């Protein structure tokens, strides 16, 4: 079964057709820069362009950087504030004519890693952290997802965690990998204190160069790199839309 998976982020919108039985991308993914400002209509236009690029007429799964409830985006930390309260599913259905399922982007990445990647066959508490423009998190207990665990916004020294420890913060403050890793490690240690995870999976845009920062991490939990790397969001978004497949 094939589903088009989309991964919407603060800097880019990626998509590919996914075989949801194997997790494989059926052809090369496409990436288009997220429009600025990232208002709903402008993002929907990019989504429509990606759907048209693949000449796609079937179900679409979409990961979005927000708490998502019944297709409605409830927050917008790295997107335009007009997304708050927007029914993203209805917007994308209208823009493309395709059935849509919209979920939190980190939840999507987590679904992919738990089925096809570093979390498969793992019980206990598994925490996925996606590192990019923001910090996304997905939390699983014995393979069951707790949706919308937006733990990238916990407070550390009275600061929003992703404002100090995301990849965007590393670039903004011109930090070396070691200096940034010290910040990121503080964040992981706080999550470990709160959740006692058995496994932490690191994904997102910088997962493909994890050797630059993982040597500096001190958390006690087992830490591994996402096996699907930055494609996890696309694959997981497609998995989230499995119920739409006829």
Secondary structure, 3 states (H helix, E strand, C coil): CEEEEEEECCCEEEEEEEECCCCEECCCCEEEECCCCCCHHHHHHHHHHHHHHCCCCCCEEEEECCCEECCEECCCCCCCHHHCCEEHHHHHHHHHCCCEEEEEHHHHHHHHHHHHCCCCCCCCEEEEEEECCCEEEEEEECCEEECCCCHHHCEECCEEHHHHHCHHHHHHCCCCHHHHHHHHHHHHHHHHHHHCCCEEEEEECCHHHHHHCHHHCCCCCEEEECCCHHHHHHHHHHHHCHHHCC
